[in-house]
Amino acid sequence: MQGANFETFVFQNDTTSACFLNTGLGIPCTQGSVPVTGVDARNDADVQAAVKFAASNNLRLVVKSTGHDLSGRSTARGSFVIWTHNMKNITFHDKFSPQGAPPSATHDHAITLGAGVQWEEAYEAVNAKGRVLVGGLSAGGTVGAASGWVLGGGHSILSPSFGLGVDNVLQFTMISSNGTRYAANAHQNADLFFALRGGGGGTYGVVTSVTYQTHPSFPIIAAVLSASTDSLTPNPPLQTLFNELVRITPNLSDAGWAGFVAVAPDTNTGALGMSAFYILPNGTAGRANETIGQLFDTAQTLSAAGNDSFVVQTALITPVDSFYTWYTTFFPKTSTAGTNGALGSWLLPRDVVEQDPNRVAQTLIPLSGLTALMVGGGAVSRVDPHAMGVNPAWRTALLHTIFATGWAEGTPVSDINQLFDQVKQNMTTLRALAPDSGAYFNEASLFEPDPQRAFFGDNRDTLKAIKHLYDPIDLFVVKEGIGSDDWDAELVCRL
């Protein structure tokens, strides 16, 4: 798992079973929550055999492609894993006709990705064809392109231009709990298509491939801003700049910008810094300077007057020939894993940001490890909230806000629980900005008081009915996923 804490199992007496990377702790290596055995699936037949075996033997089943799950849903103590990481098939379609569709329902320039394809591989493949694909951003591009990312909704820096990942899906293939292979699209098994478009991964079956619509490549304007402070808490210049960014965020969205800003401590000094990465697809230098340029001017003014309390390191607005060039420049082929962490998040609607930007900014900036992603609005907001299973809150959201905490291996459970308490407190504060909104299933707190409502909104009853149709034996159950409320905390015993 990317998050090592999800490999650990904590007993009711607060002792742990784990295999820590730090052998200097002197703690014996034990199984923890790492699956005991499973299948390295290479094709649909492997998945069908694995599913039938798990069902006939009443095994606790988990599905894992990459292990990037920030809620630990692709592992479980004592489990049997279907590992789809090596299902790497990539197929281009000059013309794609979904199964069961009439001859007129064809799509130009589609791509089918196997469940193990990762975004680095997908981006490289579509770039070779002069195309782009709505996908995730991570160091090394190691997030799965046809698994949990899209099944939870799939946000992208390209979402304001082309919609969420689920808005770009043309067809899924899925193996159900009895081993049946389904093709789900708008013309065939439309109820399953509804559920798989954002109703949560590991819940309805094992998705083995996803077919996406691609888009023509285009030039972009890239904007990069980074600044440091000499303070462990937000000082006045940092607060001023962050307030200004929140204030102009609706205008940036209207102008076509997308991106994210992070406020986090320096790993060596603990002093807070701010970094921002934004792109303007098909933009011009003049348009960029008219819109985001004012933020850069504010940053430079604050830096000049800050007496080293606030220093701008990077302030760059530059044309880039393609999204792929931008991606490979700013997201190098490195990746991180093995850390321990917990997070919280909430989707903030545009009207909340517009009506009281100062309150939003003052609520967000104290949150530890804050990232505010402007990946809503635009094309995301132009889709019927109930057209698919993804959280309807996405359709009014402008910002996806995340904060995080972490700890070292071997930290006592009592200390970790104190960090969890702080996450819960921060979530209460964050939710208060927009109580009727919701959270992104793939990057959300495990401490939601009403997770089904928070993650699925008023789609949850429809999703549960669809789950019962395709998984009547509840072979597929994940933390806080649809149907999990019928099970105990460890998802082992039915309530």
Sequence and secondary structure as in RCSB ss.txt:
>XXXX:A:sequence
MQGANFETFVFQNDTTSACFLNTGLGIPCTQGSVPVTGVDARNDADVQAAVKFAASNNLRLVVKSTGHDLSGRST
ARGSFVIWTHNMKNITFHDKFSPQGAPPSATHDHAITLGAGVQWEEAYEAVNAKGRVLVGGLSAGGTVGAASGWV
LGGGHSILSPSFGLGVDNVLQFTMISSNGTRYAANAHQNADLFFALRGGGGGTYGVVTSVTYQTHPSFPIIAAVL
SASTDSLTPNPPLQTLFNELVRITPNLSDAGWAGFVAVAPDTNTGALGMSAFYILPNGTAGRANETIGQLFDTAQ
TLSAAGNDSFVVQTALITPVDSFYTWYTTFFPKTSTAGTNGALGSWLLPRDVVEQDPNRVAQTLIPLSGLTALMV
GGGAVSRVDPHAMGVNPAWRTALLHTIFATGWAEGTPVSDINQLFDQVKQNMTTLRALAPDSGAYFNEASLFEPD
PQRAFFGDNRDTLKAIKHLYDPIDLFVVKEGIGSDDWDAELVCRL
>XXXX:A:secstr
  BGGGG EE TTS EE   S GGG      TTS SEEEE  SHHHHHHHHHHHHHTT  EEEESS   TT TT 
 TT EEEE TT   EEEEEEE  TT  TT  EEEEEEEETT BHHHHHHHHHTTTEE      GGG SBSSSHHH
HTT   TTHHHH  GGGGEEEEEEE TTS EEEESSSSSHHHHHHHTTS TTSSSEEEEEEEE EE   EEEEEE
EEEES SS  HHHHHHHHHHHHHHHHHHHHT EEEEEEEE TTT  EEEEEEEEEET  HHHHHHHTHHHHHHHH
HHHHTSTTSEEEEEEEEEEES HHHHHHHHS S     BEEEEEEEEEEHHHHHH HHHHHHHHTTSTTEEEEE 
 SGGGGGS TTSSSS GGGGTEEEEEEEEEEE TT  HHHHHHHHHHHHHHHHHHHTT TT    TTS  TT SS
HHHHHHGGGHHHHHHHHHHH TT     TTSTTGGGB TTSSSB 
